[in-house]
Amino acid sequence: MENRINKILTLENGKKLMVLHQAIYNDDNYLVCSEVVDNDQDLSDEPILVHEIKSEDGIEIEIVEDSDLAEFILQHLNLMD
């Protein structure tokens, strides 16, 4: 697993995310990110959890839509009460 903390990810839609935390859960890599805003000078306050998926074409990033999973990971990283 590559350390992605403090790296910028660019999604297919052009949105840029800064990786703040990285966690492994059930052998899958999850990244807690913040959206890069204000002409790449600031970060949003809202965390975004993404799932890193290895495929034949490389690595794909998928935003986690499962609120229970997101809450579980954020709690275990002490990012949420």
N, C-alpha and C positions, 0 to 999 in steps of 0.2 A: 504494500500500500504506500503510495507516494504521499508525502506530507503536502497538503494543499493550503495550510493555514497562511493567511496574508496574501494569497494569490487572488487574481481577478479572473472570474469565469465570464465568458460572454455567451449568452443563450442565443438560440436561432433567431429569436425575435429582436435581437440587438440589446436586450437588457443586460446590464453588467452587475455581477454580484461579487462582493468581497467575502472570502471565506474567513470566518472568525473562529470556528471550532470544528473539530472533526471527531467522529465517533464511529465505532464498529458495533453493530447490533445484528445478531443472527448471521454473522459472516458477511454482512453487507456494509458498505461504507456510506455514511451519512455526513453531510456538511451543513453546518449552521452558517448562514450567510446574511448579509445585509446588502440591500440594493445601493449601488453607487448612483448618487443624484447630484444636482447642481453643477452641471458641467464637469463631472468627475472630481469634484472637490469635497464632497461630503457623503455620508452614509445615512440611510433611513434608520429610524428607530425600531422598525418592525422586523423581527427575525424571520428568515425564510429558510425552511429545511428542504434540502435537496438530497436525492438518492443517486449515488454514482453507480452506473450499470455498465459492466464490461460486455462488449459485443465483439463480433468478428470485425467490425469496422473501427474499433477503438473503444473509447469511453463515451458514454452518453450520460447526460445529466437530466434528471426528472424531478420536478417540484413535487414534494410529498403532499398529497391531498387528504390523507387519513389523519384527522385531527387527534385521534387517540394516540397514534404512533408518534406524531409530532410532539404532543404533550409529554408522553413518556420519555422520549429522548431529551427534550429540553429540561425536564425535571431532573433527570439523572446527570445532566451536565451543570446542575445548579443554576440554570438560567431562567427558572420559573418556579414559583412557590406552589 
